[in-house]
Amino acid sequence: MGMNVNLTPQLEEMVRAKVASGLYTSASEVVREALRLMDEQDRQRAAKLEQLRKDVREGLDSGLSRPWDPAEVKRQARARRSGKAARA
């Protein structure tokens, strides 16, 4: 299937530079590679979004939050750190 695509002068120059570099043999090859990369990026973005949705669901399903006391958290961390220093 043939298709004509209009590019901005900057994109056209980029395609020409890629072909001139020898990495690609034609403008069509450059465009196909760009589309493959865009498709891969779209799939990665969709996977990250699905993982984020899963994480949010897990958080919501984990129950109500509990209040926490920063001073108590520090005390526990310092106690753990002191215990490690004593064992070393």
PyMOL Python script that loads the backbone (N, CA, C, O; Angstrom):
from pymol import cmd

cmd.read_pdbstr("""\
ATOM      1  N   MET A   1       0.856  -1.175   0.000  1.00  0.00           N
ATOM      2  CA  MET A   1       0.000   0.000   0.000  1.00  0.00           C
ATOM      3  C   MET A   1       0.902   1.237   0.000  1.00  0.00           C
ATOM      4  O   MET A   1       1.787   1.365   0.845  1.00  0.00           O
ATOM      5  N   GLY A   2       0.679   2.118  -0.923  1.00  0.00           N
ATOM      6  CA  GLY A   2       1.448   3.355  -0.989  1.00  0.00           C
ATOM      7  C   GLY A   2       0.780   4.450  -0.190  1.00  0.00           C
ATOM      8  O   GLY A   2      -0.441   4.477  -0.042  1.00  0.00           O
ATOM      9  N   MET A   3       1.597   5.351   0.325  1.00  0.00           N
ATOM     10  CA  MET A   3       1.060   6.437   1.131  1.00  0.00           C
ATOM     11  C   MET A   3       2.003   7.626   1.014  1.00  0.00           C
ATOM     12  O   MET A   3       3.222   7.475   1.085  1.00  0.00           O
ATOM     13  N   ASN A   4       1.434   8.791   0.838  1.00  0.00           N
ATOM     14  CA  ASN A   4       2.230  10.014   0.819  1.00  0.00           C
ATOM     15  C   ASN A   4       2.081  10.699   2.168  1.00  0.00           C
ATOM     16  O   ASN A   4       0.981  10.786   2.714  1.00  0.00           O
ATOM     17  N   VAL A   5       3.187  11.180   2.696  1.00  0.00           N
ATOM     18  CA  VAL A   5       3.181  11.844   3.998  1.00  0.00           C
ATOM     19  C   VAL A   5       3.906  13.169   3.861  1.00  0.00           C
ATOM     20  O   VAL A   5       4.990  13.234   3.281  1.00  0.00           O
ATOM     21  N   ASN A   6       3.313  14.220   4.391  1.00  0.00           N
ATOM     22  CA  ASN A   6       3.962  15.536   4.388  1.00  0.00           C
ATOM     23  C   ASN A   6       4.693  15.735   5.707  1.00  0.00           C
ATOM     24  O   ASN A   6       4.110  15.578   6.780  1.00  0.00           O
ATOM     25  N   LEU A   7       5.964  16.079   5.622  1.00  0.00           N
ATOM     26  CA  LEU A   7       6.784  16.304   6.810  1.00  0.00           C
ATOM     27  C   LEU A   7       7.179  17.769   6.884  1.00  0.00           C
ATOM     28  O   LEU A   7       7.262  18.462   5.870  1.00  0.00           O
ATOM     29  N   THR A   8       7.418  18.219   8.098  1.00  0.00           N
ATOM     30  CA  THR A   8       7.969  19.565   8.261  1.00  0.00           C
ATOM     31  C   THR A   8       9.392  19.561   7.694  1.00  0.00           C
ATOM     32  O   THR A   8      10.001  18.498   7.572  1.00  0.00           O
ATOM     33  N   PRO A   9       9.914  20.709   7.355  1.00  0.00           N
ATOM     34  CA  PRO A   9      11.302  20.741   6.847  1.00  0.00           C
ATOM     35  C   PRO A   9      12.300  20.117   7.828  1.00  0.00           C
ATOM     36  O   PRO A   9      13.254  19.463   7.407  1.00  0.00           O
ATOM     37  N   GLN A  10      12.086  20.316   9.119  1.00  0.00           N
ATOM     38  CA  GLN A  10      13.006  19.748  10.116  1.00  0.00           C
ATOM     39  C   GLN A  10      12.944  18.213  10.104  1.00  0.00           C
ATOM     40  O   GLN A  10      13.981  17.551  10.153  1.00  0.00           O
ATOM     41  N   LEU A  11      11.743  17.656  10.040  1.00  0.00           N
ATOM     42  CA  LEU A  11      11.616  16.196  10.011  1.00  0.00           C
ATOM     43  C   LEU A  11      12.160  15.627   8.701  1.00  0.00           C
ATOM     44  O   LEU A  11      12.793  14.571   8.690  1.00  0.00           O
ATOM     45  N   GLU A  12      11.912  16.329   7.609  1.00  0.00           N
ATOM     46  CA  GLU A  12      12.433  15.879   6.324  1.00  0.00           C
ATOM     47  C   GLU A  12      13.962  15.842   6.355  1.00  0.00           C
ATOM     48  O   GLU A  12      14.573  14.905   5.840  1.00  0.00           O
ATOM     49  N   GLU A  13      14.569  16.845   6.950  1.00  0.00           N
ATOM     50  CA  GLU A  13      16.031  16.876   7.060  1.00  0.00           C
ATOM     51  C   GLU A  13      16.529  15.738   7.951  1.00  0.00           C
ATOM     52  O   GLU A  13      17.568  15.139   7.675  1.00  0.00           O
ATOM     53  N   MET A  14      15.794  15.445   9.006  1.00  0.00           N
ATOM     54  CA  MET A  14      16.177  14.348   9.893  1.00  0.00           C
ATOM     55  C   MET A  14      16.148  13.020   9.132  1.00  0.00           C
ATOM     56  O   MET A  14      17.061  12.206   9.270  1.00  0.00           O
ATOM     57  N   VAL A  15      15.116  12.803   8.340  1.00  0.00           N
ATOM     58  CA  VAL A  15      15.015  11.575   7.555  1.00  0.00           C
ATOM     59  C   VAL A  15      16.179  11.504   6.564  1.00  0.00           C
ATOM     60  O   VAL A  15      16.821  10.462   6.432  1.00  0.00           O
ATOM     61  N   ARG A  16      16.447  12.601   5.876  1.00  0.00           N
ATOM     62  CA  ARG A  16      17.556  12.618   4.909  1.00  0.00           C
ATOM     63  C   ARG A  16      18.892  12.320   5.601  1.00  0.00           C
ATOM     64  O   ARG A  16      19.724  11.591   5.061  1.00  0.00           O
ATOM     65  N   ALA A  17      19.092  12.885   6.789  1.00  0.00           N
ATOM     66  CA  ALA A  17      20.335  12.662   7.535  1.00  0.00           C
ATOM     67  C   ALA A  17      20.474  11.192   7.939  1.00  0.00           C
ATOM     68  O   ALA A  17      21.570  10.635   7.881  1.00  0.00           O
ATOM     69  N   LYS A  18      19.377  10.567   8.344  1.00  0.00           N
ATOM     70  CA  LYS A  18      19.427   9.150   8.722  1.00  0.00           C
ATOM     71  C   LYS A  18      19.810   8.287   7.531  1.00  0.00           C
ATOM     72  O   LYS A  18      20.625   7.373   7.656  1.00  0.00           O
ATOM     73  N   VAL A  19      19.224   8.577   6.379  1.00  0.00           N
ATOM     74  CA  VAL A  19      19.560   7.810   5.172  1.00  0.00           C
ATOM     75  C   VAL A  19      21.014   8.076   4.786  1.00  0.00           C
ATOM     76  O   VAL A  19      21.744   7.146   4.445  1.00  0.00           O
ATOM     77  N   ALA A  20      21.440   9.344   4.839  1.00  0.00           N
ATOM     78  CA  ALA A  20      22.814   9.702   4.473  1.00  0.00           C
ATOM     79  C   ALA A  20      23.837   9.054   5.407  1.00  0.00           C
ATOM     80  O   ALA A  20      24.972   8.796   5.006  1.00  0.00           O
ATOM     81  N   SER A  21      23.435   8.791   6.651  1.00  0.00           N
ATOM     82  CA  SER A  21      24.365   8.187   7.606  1.00  0.00           C
ATOM     83  C   SER A  21      24.678   6.738   7.264  1.00  0.00           C
ATOM     84  O   SER A  21      25.657   6.177   7.754  1.00  0.00           O
ATOM     85  N   GLY A  22      23.850   6.137   6.427  1.00  0.00           N
ATOM     86  CA  GLY A  22      24.062   4.740   6.066  1.00  0.00           C
ATOM     87  C   GLY A  22      23.339   3.767   6.975  1.00  0.00           C
ATOM     88  O   GLY A  22      23.326   2.565   6.711  1.00  0.00           O
ATOM     89  N   LEU A  23      22.740   4.269   8.040  1.00  0.00           N
ATOM     90  CA  LEU A  23      22.002   3.378   8.939  1.00  0.00           C
ATOM     91  C   LEU A  23      20.722   2.848   8.296  1.00  0.00           C
ATOM     92  O   LEU A  23      20.242   1.770   8.647  1.00  0.00           O
ATOM     93  N   TYR A  24      20.175   3.610   7.357  1.00  0.00           N
ATOM     94  CA  TYR A  24      18.949   3.231   6.668  1.00  0.00           C
ATOM     95  C   TYR A  24      19.176   3.380   5.176  1.00  0.00           C
ATOM     96  O   TYR A  24      19.961   4.221   4.738  1.00  0.00           O
ATOM     97  N   THR A  25      18.479   2.554   4.393  1.00  0.00           N
ATOM     98  CA  THR A  25      18.676   2.606   2.942  1.00  0.00           C
ATOM     99  C   THR A  25      17.649   3.483   2.247  1.00  0.00           C
ATOM    100  O   THR A  25      17.830   3.842   1.084  1.00  0.00           O
ATOM    101  N   SER A  26      16.560   3.838   2.951  1.00  0.00           N
ATOM    102  CA  SER A  26      15.535   4.666   2.311  1.00  0.00           C
ATOM    103  C   SER A  26      14.752   5.439   3.365  1.00  0.00           C
ATOM    104  O   SER A  26      14.795   5.124   4.554  1.00  0.00           O
ATOM    105  N   ALA A  27      14.033   6.461   2.899  1.00  0.00           N
ATOM    106  CA  ALA A  27      13.168   7.230   3.790  1.00  0.00           C
ATOM    107  C   ALA A  27      12.068   6.342   4.361  1.00  0.00           C
ATOM    108  O   ALA A  27      11.673   6.501   5.516  1.00  0.00           O
ATOM    109  N   SER A  28      11.579   5.416   3.556  1.00  0.00           N
ATOM    110  CA  SER A  28      10.535   4.503   4.035  1.00  0.00           C
ATOM    111  C   SER A  28      11.029   3.674   5.213  1.00  0.00           C
ATOM    112  O   SER A  28      10.287   3.434   6.165  1.00  0.00           O
ATOM    113  N   GLU A  29      12.270   3.243   5.148  1.00  0.00           N
ATOM    114  CA  GLU A  29      12.854   2.458   6.239  1.00  0.00           C
ATOM    115  C   GLU A  29      12.925   3.287   7.523  1.00  0.00           C
ATOM    116  O   GLU A  29      12.645   2.784   8.612  1.00  0.00           O
ATOM    117  N   VAL A  30      13.298   4.544   7.386  1.00  0.00           N
ATOM    118  CA  VAL A  30      13.365   5.439   8.548  1.00  0.00           C
ATOM    119  C   VAL A  30      11.980   5.588   9.166  1.00  0.00           C
ATOM    120  O   VAL A  30      11.823   5.485  10.383  1.00  0.00           O
ATOM    121  N   VAL A  31      10.987   5.826   8.334  1.00  0.00           N
ATOM    122  CA  VAL A  31       9.617   6.018   8.835  1.00  0.00           C
ATOM    123  C   VAL A  31       9.095   4.736   9.469  1.00  0.00           C
ATOM    124  O   VAL A  31       8.453   4.796  10.518  1.00  0.00           O
ATOM    125  N   ARG A  32       9.351   3.581   8.865  1.00  0.00           N
ATOM    126  CA  ARG A  32       8.907   2.307   9.457  1.00  0.00           C
ATOM    127  C   ARG A  32       9.525   2.102  10.836  1.00  0.00           C
ATOM    128  O   ARG A  32       8.844   1.697  11.779  1.00  0.00           O
ATOM    129  N   GLU A  33      10.826   2.387  10.943  1.00  0.00           N
ATOM    130  CA  GLU A  33      11.498   2.246  12.247  1.00  0.00           C
ATOM    131  C   GLU A  33      10.904   3.204  13.271  1.00  0.00           C
ATOM    132  O   GLU A  33      10.696   2.828  14.424  1.00  0.00           O
ATOM    133  N   ALA A  34      10.631   4.436  12.861  1.00  0.00           N
ATOM    134  CA  ALA A  34      10.030   5.412  13.772  1.00  0.00           C
ATOM    135  C   ALA A  34       8.661   4.936  14.244  1.00  0.00           C
ATOM    136  O   ALA A  34       8.320   5.081  15.418  1.00  0.00           O
ATOM    137  N   LEU A  35       7.882   4.372  13.336  1.00  0.00           N
ATOM    138  CA  LEU A  35       6.553   3.872  13.713  1.00  0.00           C
ATOM    139  C   LEU A  35       6.652   2.661  14.627  1.00  0.00           C
ATOM    140  O   LEU A  35       5.847   2.518  15.547  1.00  0.00           O
ATOM    141  N   ARG A  36       7.629   1.783  14.390  1.00  0.00           N
ATOM    142  CA  ARG A  36       7.832   0.635  15.290  1.00  0.00           C
ATOM    143  C   ARG A  36       8.182   1.123  16.702  1.00  0.00           C
ATOM    144  O   ARG A  36       7.658   0.620  17.695  1.00  0.00           O
ATOM    145  N   LEU A  37       9.077   2.111  16.766  1.00  0.00           N
ATOM    146  CA  LEU A  37       9.470   2.654  18.073  1.00  0.00           C
ATOM    147  C   LEU A  37       8.285   3.316  18.768  1.00  0.00           C
ATOM    148  O   LEU A  37       8.119   3.175  19.980  1.00  0.00           O
ATOM    149  N   MET A  38       7.463   4.034  18.012  1.00  0.00           N
ATOM    150  CA  MET A  38       6.289   4.678  18.593  1.00  0.00           C
ATOM    151  C   MET A  38       5.311   3.621  19.119  1.00  0.00           C
ATOM    152  O   MET A  38       4.721   3.797  20.184  1.00  0.00           O
ATOM    153  N   ASP A  39       5.140   2.526  18.374  1.00  0.00           N
ATOM    154  CA  ASP A  39       4.253   1.454  18.817  1.00  0.00           C
ATOM    155  C   ASP A  39       4.778   0.813  20.101  1.00  0.00           C
ATOM    156  O   ASP A  39       4.010   0.536  21.022  1.00  0.00           O
ATOM    157  N   GLU A  40       6.086   0.580  20.158  1.00  0.00           N
ATOM    158  CA  GLU A  40       6.698   0.008  21.361  1.00  0.00           C
ATOM    159  C   GLU A  40       6.512   0.938  22.559  1.00  0.00           C
ATOM    160  O   GLU A  40       6.196   0.489  23.661  1.00  0.00           O
ATOM    161  N   GLN A  41       6.708   2.226  22.336  1.00  0.00           N
ATOM    162  CA  GLN A  41       6.540   3.220  23.397  1.00  0.00           C
ATOM    163  C   GLN A  41       5.092   3.247  23.880  1.00  0.00           C
ATOM    164  O   GLN A  41       4.842   3.352  25.081  1.00  0.00           O
ATOM    165  N   ASP A  42       4.146   3.154  22.965  1.00  0.00           N
ATOM    166  CA  ASP A  42       2.725   3.123  23.337  1.00  0.00           C
ATOM    167  C   ASP A  42       2.412   1.899  24.197  1.00  0.00           C
ATOM    168  O   ASP A  42       1.670   1.992  25.175  1.00  0.00           O
ATOM    169  N   ARG A  43       2.985   0.747  23.823  1.00  0.00           N
ATOM    170  CA  ARG A  43       2.747  -0.473  24.616  1.00  0.00           C
ATOM    171  C   ARG A  43       3.362  -0.358  26.006  1.00  0.00           C
ATOM    172  O   ARG A  43       2.756  -0.793  26.985  1.00  0.00           O
ATOM    173  N   GLN A  44       4.557   0.221  26.105  1.00  0.00           N
ATOM    174  CA  GLN A  44       5.184   0.405  27.414  1.00  0.00           C
ATOM    175  C   GLN A  44       4.371   1.356  28.274  1.00  0.00           C
ATOM    176  O   GLN A  44       4.196   1.123  29.470  1.00  0.00           O
ATOM    177  N   ARG A  45       3.878   2.423  27.672  1.00  0.00           N
ATOM    178  CA  ARG A  45       3.059   3.392  28.396  1.00  0.00           C
ATOM    179  C   ARG A  45       1.776   2.727  28.906  1.00  0.00           C
ATOM    180  O   ARG A  45       1.363   2.960  30.042  1.00  0.00           O
ATOM    181  N   ALA A  46       1.149   1.903  28.071  1.00  0.00           N
ATOM    182  CA  ALA A  46      -0.074   1.204  28.472  1.00  0.00           C
ATOM    183  C   ALA A  46       0.208   0.223  29.611  1.00  0.00           C
ATOM    184  O   ALA A  46      -0.596   0.092  30.534  1.00  0.00           O
ATOM    185  N   ALA A  47       1.350  -0.462  29.546  1.00  0.00           N
ATOM    186  CA  ALA A  47       1.698  -1.406  30.612  1.00  0.00           C
ATOM    187  C   ALA A  47       1.946  -0.668  31.927  1.00  0.00           C
ATOM    188  O   ALA A  47       1.530  -1.135  32.988  1.00  0.00           O
ATOM    189  N   LYS A  48       2.619   0.477  31.863  1.00  0.00           N
ATOM    190  CA  LYS A  48       2.866   1.264  33.082  1.00  0.00           C
ATOM    191  C   LYS A  48       1.553   1.776  33.667  1.00  0.00           C
ATOM    192  O   LYS A  48       1.367   1.778  34.884  1.00  0.00           O
ATOM    193  N   LEU A  49       0.646   2.210  32.794  1.00  0.00           N
ATOM    194  CA  LEU A  49      -0.644   2.701  33.260  1.00  0.00           C
ATOM    195  C   LEU A  49      -1.441   1.580  33.908  1.00  0.00           C
ATOM    196  O   LEU A  49      -2.089   1.791  34.934  1.00  0.00           O
ATOM    197  N   GLU A  50      -1.399   0.395  33.323  1.00  0.00           N
ATOM    198  CA  GLU A  50      -2.111  -0.750  33.905  1.00  0.00           C
ATOM    199  C   GLU A  50      -1.515  -1.106  35.264  1.00  0.00           C
ATOM    200  O   GLU A  50      -2.253  -1.414  36.200  1.00  0.00           O
ATOM    201  N   GLN A  51      -0.177  -1.066  35.382  1.00  0.00           N
ATOM    202  CA  GLN A  51       0.463  -1.352  36.670  1.00  0.00           C
ATOM    203  C   GLN A  51       0.073  -0.311  37.709  1.00  0.00           C
ATOM    204  O   GLN A  51      -0.174  -0.650  38.866  1.00  0.00           O
ATOM    205  N   LEU A  52       0.017   0.951  37.303  1.00  0.00           N
ATOM    206  CA  LEU A  52      -0.392   2.010  38.222  1.00  0.00           C
ATOM    207  C   LEU A  52      -1.819   1.780  38.695  1.00  0.00           C
ATOM    208  O   LEU A  52      -2.112   1.921  39.883  1.00  0.00           O
ATOM    209  N   ARG A  53      -2.711   1.426  37.771  1.00  0.00           N
ATOM    210  CA  ARG A  53      -4.104   1.142  38.151  1.00  0.00           C
ATOM    211  C   ARG A  53      -4.178  -0.032  39.121  1.00  0.00           C
ATOM    212  O   ARG A  53      -4.947  -0.004  40.082  1.00  0.00           O
ATOM    213  N   LYS A  54      -3.375  -1.066  38.864  1.00  0.00           N
ATOM    214  CA  LYS A  54      -3.337  -2.231  39.757  1.00  0.00           C
ATOM    215  C   LYS A  54      -2.849  -1.819  41.144  1.00  0.00           C
ATOM    216  O   LYS A  54      -3.422  -2.227  42.154  1.00  0.00           O
ATOM    217  N   ASP A  55      -1.789  -1.007  41.190  1.00  0.00           N
ATOM    218  CA  ASP A  55      -1.250  -0.554  42.468  1.00  0.00           C
ATOM    219  C   ASP A  55      -2.275   0.284  43.233  1.00  0.00           C
ATOM    220  O   ASP A  55      -2.399   0.153  44.451  1.00  0.00           O
ATOM    221  N   VAL A  56      -3.001   1.133  42.531  1.00  0.00           N
ATOM    222  CA  VAL A  56      -4.031   1.952  43.175  1.00  0.00           C
ATOM    223  C   VAL A  56      -5.128   1.055  43.723  1.00  0.00           C
ATOM    224  O   VAL A  56      -5.590   1.254  44.847  1.00  0.00           O
ATOM    225  N   ARG A  57      -5.556   0.051  42.925  1.00  0.00           N
ATOM    226  CA  ARG A  57      -6.584  -0.886  43.406  1.00  0.00           C
ATOM    227  C   ARG A  57      -6.118  -1.605  44.662  1.00  0.00           C
ATOM    228  O   ARG A  57      -6.875  -1.742  45.622  1.00  0.00           O
ATOM    229  N   GLU A  58      -4.856  -2.069  44.655  1.00  0.00           N
ATOM    230  CA  GLU A  58      -4.318  -2.763  45.833  1.00  0.00           C
ATOM    231  C   GLU A  58      -4.322  -1.834  47.041  1.00  0.00           C
ATOM    232  O   GLU A  58      -4.665  -2.248  48.148  1.00  0.00           O
ATOM    233  N   GLY A  59      -3.943  -0.585  46.828  1.00  0.00           N
ATOM    234  CA  GLY A  59      -3.937   0.376  47.930  1.00  0.00           C
ATOM    235  C   GLY A  59      -5.337   0.613  48.475  1.00  0.00           C
ATOM    236  O   GLY A  59      -5.536   0.654  49.689  1.00  0.00           O
ATOM    237  N   LEU A  60      -6.293   0.765  47.590  1.00  0.00           N
ATOM    238  CA  LEU A  60      -7.675   0.993  48.035  1.00  0.00           C
ATOM    239  C   LEU A  60      -8.240  -0.236  48.741  1.00  0.00           C
ATOM    240  O   LEU A  60      -8.999  -0.117  49.702  1.00  0.00           O
ATOM    241  N   ASP A  61      -7.861  -1.416  48.253  1.00  0.00           N
ATOM    242  CA  ASP A  61      -8.362  -2.659  48.854  1.00  0.00           C
ATOM    243  C   ASP A  61      -7.642  -3.011  50.157  1.00  0.00           C
ATOM    244  O   ASP A  61      -8.080  -3.916  50.867  1.00  0.00           O
ATOM    245  N   SER A  62      -6.557  -2.326  50.483  1.00  0.00           N
ATOM    246  CA  SER A  62      -5.773  -2.690  51.664  1.00  0.00           C
ATOM    247  C   SER A  62      -6.415  -2.238  52.967  1.00  0.00           C
ATOM    248  O   SER A  62      -5.944  -2.600  54.046  1.00  0.00           O
ATOM    249  N   GLY A  63      -7.468  -1.463  52.881  1.00  0.00           N
ATOM    250  CA  GLY A  63      -8.180  -1.044  54.092  1.00  0.00           C
ATOM    251  C   GLY A  63      -7.888   0.398  54.452  1.00  0.00           C
ATOM    252  O   GLY A  63      -7.212   1.138  53.736  1.00  0.00           O
ATOM    253  N   LEU A  64      -8.422   0.747  55.576  1.00  0.00           N
ATOM    254  CA  LEU A  64      -8.276   2.119  56.045  1.00  0.00           C
ATOM    255  C   LEU A  64      -6.846   2.387  56.504  1.00  0.00           C
ATOM    256  O   LEU A  64      -6.146   1.494  56.980  1.00  0.00           O
ATOM    257  N   SER A  65      -6.446   3.607  56.351  1.00  0.00           N
ATOM    258  CA  SER A  65      -5.114   3.984  56.813  1.00  0.00           C
ATOM    259  C   SER A  65      -5.128   4.118  58.334  1.00  0.00           C
ATOM    260  O   SER A  65      -6.174   4.325  58.949  1.00  0.00           O
ATOM    261  N   ARG A  66      -3.956   3.994  58.914  1.00  0.00           N
ATOM    262  CA  ARG A  66      -3.831   4.143  60.369  1.00  0.00           C
ATOM    263  C   ARG A  66      -2.997   5.382  60.642  1.00  0.00           C
ATOM    264  O   ARG A  66      -2.052   5.672  59.907  1.00  0.00           O
ATOM    265  N   PRO A  67      -3.336   6.109  61.684  1.00  0.00           N
ATOM    266  CA  PRO A  67      -2.500   7.260  62.028  1.00  0.00           C
ATOM    267  C   PRO A  67      -1.121   6.769  62.467  1.00  0.00           C
ATOM    268  O   PRO A  67      -0.985   5.679  63.022  1.00  0.00           O
ATOM    269  N   TRP A  68      -0.119   7.575  62.215  1.00  0.00           N
ATOM    270  CA  TRP A  68       1.227   7.200  62.615  1.00  0.00           C
ATOM    271  C   TRP A  68       1.884   8.371  63.317  1.00  0.00           C
ATOM    272  O   TRP A  68       1.566   9.538  63.089  1.00  0.00           O
ATOM    273  N   ASP A  69       2.796   8.008  64.166  1.00  0.00           N
ATOM    274  CA  ASP A  69       3.490   8.998  64.976  1.00  0.00           C
ATOM    275  C   ASP A  69       4.937   9.087  64.487  1.00  0.00           C
ATOM    276  O   ASP A  69       5.700   8.139  64.670  1.00  0.00           O
ATOM    277  N   PRO A  70       5.329  10.198  63.873  1.00  0.00           N
ATOM    278  CA  PRO A  70       6.696  10.313  63.359  1.00  0.00           C
ATOM    279  C   PRO A  70       7.751  10.085  64.436  1.00  0.00           C
ATOM    280  O   PRO A  70       8.800   9.501  64.162  1.00  0.00           O
ATOM    281  N   ALA A  71       7.490  10.528  65.629  1.00  0.00           N
ATOM    282  CA  ALA A  71       8.463  10.341  66.711  1.00  0.00           C
ATOM    283  C   ALA A  71       8.649   8.858  67.008  1.00  0.00           C
ATOM    284  O   ALA A  71       9.766   8.413  67.271  1.00  0.00           O
ATOM    285  N   GLU A  72       7.562   8.091  66.969  1.00  0.00           N
ATOM    286  CA  GLU A  72       7.644   6.649  67.219  1.00  0.00           C
ATOM    287  C   GLU A  72       8.411   5.952  66.098  1.00  0.00           C
ATOM    288  O   GLU A  72       9.204   5.046  66.357  1.00  0.00           O
ATOM    289  N   VAL A  73       8.179   6.368  64.867  1.00  0.00           N
ATOM    290  CA  VAL A  73       8.895   5.785  63.737  1.00  0.00           C
ATOM    291  C   VAL A  73      10.393   6.050  63.882  1.00  0.00           C
ATOM    292  O   VAL A  73      11.205   5.153  63.654  1.00  0.00           O
ATOM    293  N   LYS A  74      10.761   7.261  64.255  1.00  0.00           N
ATOM    294  CA  LYS A  74      12.171   7.596  64.462  1.00  0.00           C
ATOM    295  C   LYS A  74      12.764   6.771  65.590  1.00  0.00           C
ATOM    296  O   LYS A  74      13.886   6.276  65.486  1.00  0.00           O
ATOM    297  N   ARG A  75      12.000   6.626  66.676  1.00  0.00           N
ATOM    298  CA  ARG A  75      12.483   5.850  67.816  1.00  0.00           C
ATOM    299  C   ARG A  75      12.769   4.405  67.399  1.00  0.00           C
ATOM    300  O   ARG A  75      13.805   3.846  67.760  1.00  0.00           O
ATOM    301  N   GLN A  76      11.854   3.805  66.644  1.00  0.00           N
ATOM    302  CA  GLN A  76      12.038   2.428  66.198  1.00  0.00           C
ATOM    303  C   GLN A  76      13.248   2.306  65.262  1.00  0.00           C
ATOM    304  O   GLN A  76      14.021   1.354  65.364  1.00  0.00           O
ATOM    305  N   ALA A  77      13.407   3.273  64.354  1.00  0.00           N
ATOM    306  CA  ALA A  77      14.544   3.245  63.433  1.00  0.00           C
ATOM    307  C   ALA A  77      15.859   3.380  64.189  1.00  0.00           C
ATOM    308  O   ALA A  77      16.829   2.683  63.891  1.00  0.00           O
ATOM    309  N   ARG A  78      15.886   4.279  65.167  1.00  0.00           N
ATOM    310  CA  ARG A  78      17.113   4.460  65.956  1.00  0.00           C
ATOM    311  C   ARG A  78      17.431   3.204  66.763  1.00  0.00           C
ATOM    312  O   ARG A  78      18.596   2.841  66.921  1.00  0.00           O
ATOM    313  N   ALA A  79      16.404   2.550  67.268  1.00  0.00           N
ATOM    314  CA  ALA A  79      16.615   1.316  68.033  1.00  0.00           C
ATOM    315  C   ALA A  79      17.187   0.232  67.116  1.00  0.00           C
ATOM    316  O   ALA A  79      18.096  -0.499  67.511  1.00  0.00           O
ATOM    317  N   ARG A  80      16.659   0.127  65.899  1.00  0.00           N
ATOM    318  CA  ARG A  80      17.189  -0.859  64.946  1.00  0.00           C
ATOM    319  C   ARG A  80      18.639  -0.539  64.595  1.00  0.00           C
ATOM    320  O   ARG A  80      19.485  -1.431  64.526  1.00  0.00           O
ATOM    321  N   ARG A  81      18.912   0.750  64.374  1.00  0.00           N
ATOM    322  CA  ARG A  81      20.268   1.157  64.022  1.00  0.00           C
ATOM    323  C   ARG A  81      21.223   0.884  65.184  1.00  0.00           C
ATOM    324  O   ARG A  81      22.341   0.419  64.963  1.00  0.00           O
ATOM    325  N   SER A  82      20.803   1.163  66.406  1.00  0.00           N
ATOM    326  CA  SER A  82      21.652   0.882  67.578  1.00  0.00           C
ATOM    327  C   SER A  82      21.915  -0.596  67.719  1.00  0.00           C
ATOM    328  O   SER A  82      23.021  -1.001  68.078  1.00  0.00           O
ATOM    329  N   GLY A  83      20.907  -1.410  67.441  1.00  0.00           N
ATOM    330  CA  GLY A  83      21.073  -2.846  67.526  1.00  0.00           C
ATOM    331  C   GLY A  83      22.079  -3.371  66.499  1.00  0.00           C
ATOM    332  O   GLY A  83      22.864  -4.269  66.801  1.00  0.00           O
ATOM    333  N   LYS A  84      22.054  -2.821  65.310  1.00  0.00           N
ATOM    334  CA  LYS A  84      23.010  -3.215  64.269  1.00  0.00           C
ATOM    335  C   LYS A  84      24.413  -2.777  64.651  1.00  0.00           C
ATOM    336  O   LYS A  84      25.370  -3.520  64.431  1.00  0.00           O
ATOM    337  N   ALA A  85      24.556  -1.591  65.216  1.00  0.00           N
ATOM    338  CA  ALA A  85      25.874  -1.087  65.609  1.00  0.00           C
ATOM    339  C   ALA A  85      26.449  -1.942  66.737  1.00  0.00           C
ATOM    340  O   ALA A  85      27.653  -2.194  66.770  1.00  0.00           O
ATOM    341  N   ALA A  86      25.598  -2.387  67.657  1.00  0.00           N
ATOM    342  CA  ALA A  86      26.062  -3.192  68.776  1.00  0.00           C
ATOM    343  C   ALA A  86      26.529  -4.567  68.295  1.00  0.00           C
ATOM    344  O   ALA A  86      27.464  -5.138  68.856  1.00  0.00           O
ATOM    345  N   ARG A  87      25.868  -5.103  67.243  1.00  0.00           N
ATOM    346  CA  ARG A  87      26.236  -6.431  66.728  1.00  0.00           C
ATOM    347  C   ARG A  87      27.484  -6.376  65.860  1.00  0.00           C
ATOM    348  O   ARG A  87      28.171  -7.386  65.708  1.00  0.00           O
ATOM    349  N   ALA A  88      27.787  -5.234  65.296  1.00  0.00           N
ATOM    350  CA  ALA A  88      28.925  -5.130  64.346  1.00  0.00           C
ATOM    351  C   ALA A  88      30.262  -5.163  65.032  1.00  0.00           C
ATOM    352  O   ALA A  88      31.297  -5.086  64.371  1.00  0.00           O
TER     353      ALA A  88
END
""", "prot")
cmd.dss("prot")
cmd.show_as("cartoon", "prot")
cmd.util.cbc("prot")
cmd.orient("prot")
